[in-house]
Amino acid sequence: GEDVKPFTPEKAKEIVMSLQQPAVFCNMVGDWPALRWNVKCLSAMLDGKMIQFRIGLKTTDLVPQFETSCSYVKATLEEFLAWSSGQPSCLSGPFSCFEHSRYWAYADYKYIAQMFEDKAEVFQDVRWSDFGLPGRSGKESTLWIGSEGANTPCHLDSYGCNLVLQVQGRKRWHLFPPGDTSFLYPTRIPYEESSVFSKVNVANPDLKRFPDFRNTTAHVVTLTPGQVLLVPRHWWHYVESIDPITVSINSWIELDADHEARVEEAITRTLVCALKSAEKPSDGDLWLNPTEVEATSHEINLQYLNKAVSAYFKCQKASMSEQAHPSSSGAEQVTSTSCKRRKRQVSCEPEGSNLLTHGSTSKGEKFQKIPFGPHLIQVLPQSQDKSSMDAGAVESDNGDHLHKNEGGHFEKLPRTRKQLVTSNDCETPAHPLCSDSSPNASQTALSTNDLLDCLLNPHIIRLVAQLLLEKRSV
């Protein structure tokens, strides 16, 4: 029948918990009332409620547009609709300073529980129970509303995997595997709990400053209404709206195995706050993301660190007890809470695996069990050509070119571009001393941010966390 979904909740959860590469679920949400949540519908539901929009320029700069470099306005969805369609009435409204042809607007990270706190009945319009997450609804979900060009800088989430439903318009996702972390030049400035940003504008990379970006393997897909994208743990992503108006709903799936990542985030917060508060503040040093209200004190940060460590060992103890007395369900336990921007990331990895990567021994076996096909489409690697990469552009796949291979799986049609691999095994510093990196170039003084880029590198923080946990366990 028409109401029969391609996967049972149990099977969908199994896929979400085991799949280690991005994939798109199709035909799973056709009966969700939230699928009707276009901007006009949301505008009527919110009835004039003011929302904060992030404003950015439609440019092709080599530098990412971090949230610290954006403008912000508060407006209703009705005013956003009028502005995005270029109506003259916007000349005197909240968007009056921003010409529609030159700017984009993004109402991002809007928690549905806060937006509709007086209309709790709308929470049930979002039904993540179809993905084996009983009780998870719009209350644990986030709403994203943007105009063409609105984007999120390339970053990875420290916690959880991510399920994203596209409601209106299309969004293009550039995803990179955890193994590409060093090629993406990770940074914690601007600082935001749970997000590691890339210094590279992946839509227009500066290959002179970031040459190792050539070694990345981009997985690009265009998400269309009714589709649900799975973003696995530690996958980097840059997301851009490509239609005049887009609406998305997502939920970060928190896992008990996130406790080690919480320790890592506590270490990061302690170090960044301590070092940045020790130096004389500068008006031009916008190191704290707008989502972080203020820098917390050293005492509070140490309390958070100790609580994270205690929670880690409590989880370990519970896990050992679970192994001794296994329940009927073999799936990982999912926590029931969802905190602002704390996208809980699984951080327990197979012994001997590389940092921030999955073990590869059982990868082939797992993929044989994954039912790829018309209802679950792999987001496959995009090939790259040296000439276009050197020109400073990453080709965007429109996500519509799918065909069946010999195994019956759906994949993107092959491109003419080839993957680049450099012959140099040495990692290039994230901050070259000058643009041409020549040995004779004049050196510049190292800053606190340069030091933090090294100290807070995900690999270093992972090692420190492990040493701290070993120290506590003795």
N, C-alpha and C positions, 0 to 999 in steps of 0.2 A: 504494500500500500504506500500511498504518498507520505504518510506520517512515519514510516519506518526509517530510522537513521542508519547510515552505513556501519556505524560502530556502536556497540553497547557502551554504557558508561564505564563498565569494568575494562573493556578493551581500550577505550579512549584513554583512560587513566594509565593503563599499562604502556601505551605508546608515549604519552607525555612523560612518564617517569623514566623510560628506558632510552628513548631516542636521543642521540647525541649530535644531531645535525638539524638545522631548521627544516620545517615542513609545513605545508598548508593543508588544513582540514577543509573539505568542501561538503556541502549538504548536511551540515550538523546543526544549523541554527535557524532553519527556515520558519520554525514556529515560535521563535523568540519575539515577544512584543518589542524588545529593544531594537529590533531591526527596523522599526519605524521611527527611530529617534533621529530624524534629519534635523537640520538647524531650525527650520520653521516649527516643527513639532516641539523641539526643546525650548524654543522661544516662548511658545504658548504655555508650556509646562512651568517655566520659571517665572512667567508673568512679571517681567520688568526687573528681575533681580540683577544686580550689578556683578560683573565678573571681571577679574583682572586678565588683561591680554598682554603678552610679550610681543614687542614690535621689533622687527629686524629689517635690514636692507636686502633687496633682491640684487645681490652682487655676486661676483665670481672671485672674491679675494682669496689669496693663498692662506689666510688665517681663518680658523673656525670662528663663527659668531657665537661665542660663549654667552651665557645668560648675563654675565657681568657687563657685557658691551651692548646690551639691548636696552630699549626704552620700554616703559610700562604705562598702560592706561586702564582705567576701569570704565566699562561700558555694558550695556545690555546686549543680548543677542540680536535684538531688533536693530540696534545701531550698527552692530557688526555686519549684519546682512545688508543693510543699506550701503555701508562703506565698501564692502566687498563687491557689490554690484555697480559701484561708481556713481551712486545717486548724488545729485547736487546738494541735497539736504545735509550731507555730511560736512559741508564747509564750515559749519559752526559747532559740530559735535565733538565728542572726545577724540575722534580720529582726524580732526581737522588739520593737525600739523603733519600728517603722514599721507602723502599722495599714494593712492592705491596702486598706481603703476610702478612705483619705486619701492614700496614696503609690503611686508607680509605681517599678519597678525596671528597669534597662536594662544589660545586658552588651553594651556597644557597642565597636566597633573591635577586636574580638578576632581577631587574625591566626591563621588556620587552621594556618599553618606552625609557630606557637609552641604552640597548643593541642594539636596532635597531632604534636608533634616525635618521639614514639616510635611513631607509627603512620602512617608516610609513605604507606602504601598507600591511605589514605582521600583523599589529594589527588586521585586520579584519579576520584573521585566527581563532581567539578566539571569540566565539559568546555567551556571557553570556545573550544575549537577549532571548535565549531559556528558561532561568530561570526567565523571567519576569523582566529583568534588561536592558531595552532598552538603547542603546548607550554605554553599557559597553563592552569593547573588550580587546585585549591584552595590550592596552595602560594603563589600570588599573589593570594589572595582573603581577604576579611574576613567574619567572622560577627557577626550582630547578633541578640540575644535579649532581648525586652522584654515587659513586662506592659501592660495597657491604660493608655493615657495617656502611656507612655514617649515621649519626643520629643527631637529634635535641634533646637537653636535655628536660626533662619533664617541661612544663610550661603552663601557661594560658595566653591568650591574653586579655588585659584590654578592648579592644573595639571589636565591630562587630562580626558577624558570618562569617564562612569561607567556601568557596566552593573550592574543590581540585579535579582537573582532573588528572588522571594518564595516561601518554602517553606511556612510555616505562618501562619495568620491573615491579617489584612488591615492594610495601612498606607496612610494617606492622605498624599499628597504635595502640598504647595503649592509650585509652581514659578513663578519670575519671570524674565523675559528679562534679558540683560545690560544692555539699555538702561534698565532700571528702577533701576540702581545708585544714582543720586543720590536717588531717592524712598524708598530703603530705609535711608538714613542709615547708611552703612558705618562700621565702627569696627574697630580692631585691638586694642582692650582689651575683654575679656581677649585676650592675645596667644597665638597658636598658629601655628606655621609652616604656611603653605599655606591657612589659613582666614581669610576676611574675614567678620566677623559683622555682622548688622543689629541696630541698637538697638531695632527695632520687634518687639513680640510680634505676629506676623502673625495669630495666632489670636484676639487681642483687642487691636487696635491703639489706642494713645493718640493720637487724632487732634488733640488740643489741642497736644500736644508735637511730634507728627510729622505735620503737616497734608498734606505732599506724598505721604504714603502713599496718599492717594486716587487719585493718578495711576498707580498700579501696575496691571499687567495680570496677574492671577493665572491660572495654568494648574493646575487641581486634578484629581487622579486618585486613585482608590483601587486599589491594586495587590493582586491576589488570587493565591493559590498557583498556581505554574506560569507566571506571567507574568514577563517581563523588561523592566524600564524602562530606556530610554536617557536619561541626563541629559547634554545637550551641554555644551560648554565654557562656563564662566562663567555658567551658569544658577543663580540663587539657589534654595534649597530649604529648606523646613521640613517635617519628617517626623514623623508621630505614629502610634503603634500604636492601632488602634481595636477590636481583639479582645482577649480575656483573655490570650492568649499569641501572640507573633509571632516568626517566625524569618526572617531574610533573609541572603543571601550577595551580596556585591558585589565588583567588581574595578575599580580605576581604570586606565584604558587610558593608559599613558604614551606620549608622542609626542616625537620628536626636536625638534619645534618648541617644546618647553617651555623651551628654554634661556634665552630672554629673560625668562620668568616667574621663573626661578631667580635671575636678576640682581635682579629686583624684590624677591623675597623676601629676598635677602641685604641689600639696602639697608634694607628694613623692619626686619629683625632688628638690624642695626647701630644704627639710630636709636632703636628702642624700648629696647634694652638700655642704650644710653649714657645716655639721658635718665632712665630709671627708676632706674638704679643711682646716678645723681648726686644724687637727692633722698633725704631721710631716709625710711627705710622706715616704712610705717604698717600696723598690724595689719589695718585695714579695707580696705586697697588690694590686693585680690587680682587683680593685673593679669596674672599668669602662669597660663595654663591648666594644670590638673593633668597633662595629657599632655606638657607641656614640663617636664622634670625640673628644670632650673635655667637661670638667665640666663647665657649664655656671655660670655666676656670680649671686650673690644674687639679684641684681637689676633686671637683666633680668628674673630671675625666678619669682620674685614678679610681674613683668609686665605680664608674661605668666599666672600666677594665676589669676590676676585681669581680664585679657581678657577671661579666661575660665569661671569665675564666671559671667561676663557680658553676654557671649554667652549662658550660661545656662538659665538666666532669659529671654533673648530674645527668646530662644526656648520655654520656658514656656508660654510666652505671645502669641507667634504664635500658640501654641497648644491650648490655651484657645480660641483663635479666630477661629481656625479650628473647635473646638467643637461647637461653637456658629453658625458657618456657614459651616457645613460638606460638603465635596466634594463628588463626585460620587464614589470615590475610598476609600475603607475602609482600604487598606493596609498601613503599615507604610511607611513614606517617606524615600527614600534612597538618601543620598547625592551623588554628582557627582564627588567628588575628592577622590584621594587615595594617602596618604603620606607614605613616607618610614617608614615601620614598625609600623605605627600608625594604628593598627588593631582595628578600632572603635568598642567599645563594648557597647551594650545596658545596661544601668544601672538603668533604672526606674523599680522598682519591686512592686508587690502588697503589700499594707499595711499589716503589720503583718507577712510578710514572713521572713525567716532567711536570714542573710547576704550572698550574693553571691549564692543564690539559687532562684529557681522559686517558685511561689506559686503553691500549689498542688490541690487546690479545683476543678479546671476545667480540670485537666490533663486527667482523664478518658474520659471526653466528647471530648476533642481535639483528643485523639488517635482514637476514634471511627470514626472521620471524615478523618483521614489520610489513604490514600489508599495503605497500605502496601501490598506487593505481589512481583511478579517476577521483577517488574520495580522499586520498592522502598523497599529495604531490611533493616530491623532494625539491628543495631549493638547492640546485647543483652549483658547483663552482663556475664562475664566469672566466673564460680565457682572456688573456691580456696580451697586447701587442706592444713591443718596445717603442715603436714610433709614436703611438698615441699616448703611451705612458710618459715618454719624454716630453711630449707636448703639454703635459700637465693636466690630463683629463682622464677620468675613469668612465668608460662607456656604461651607460645605464640600459639594462635590459628591460623591455616593457612587460616582461612576465607573461606574455600571452602566447609565446612560441613554444608550445608543448607538443611532443609526439611520443608515441610508444616505441620503446626499444625492443630488442629481441626477447628480453625477459618479461615483457608486458608492463614494464614500469613507465611512468610518464617522466620525461625529462625535457630540458630546454634544447632547442635545435642548436647544433654546433655552430660556433663562430669561427671566423678566420683568424682571430687573434691568438697568439701563443703565450703561455705562461712564462714569465721571465724569472730566471734564477741567476743571481750574481755569482761571480767566481770568488768573491771575497767573503771569507768566513768570519771576519772581524766585525763586531757590532759597532756602528757609527754612534758617537755620542749624541744624546738628545739635543744638546746645545752646542753646535759648532762655535768655535771662537770667533769666526767671522763667516760671511756668506760663502766665500769660496774655499774655506777650510784649508788654505794653503799653509805650509809650515812656517813661512816667513810673515804671515799676516800678523798684524798688531793684536795683542791679547787684550781682552777686556776683563774687568774685575768680576769675580764670581759673586753672585747675590745669594740671599737667603733662599730664594726660589730655586736657584740652581742646586743648592745643597739639598733642599727638600725633594727635588726630582730624583736625586740619587737615594736618599734615605728612605723615601716612601715608594720606591719602585715595588710593584707587587711581589716580585721574587724575594726582595729583601725583607719585606713585611711578613711574608709567609715563613721565612726562616726564623725571624725574631719570635713570631707567635709560637712556633714549634719549640724553640728554646725555652720560652716562658712557661709553656705547658709542661715541659719536661722538668723544669725547676720546681714547679708547684707540685708535681706528682711524686717528687722524691720525699 
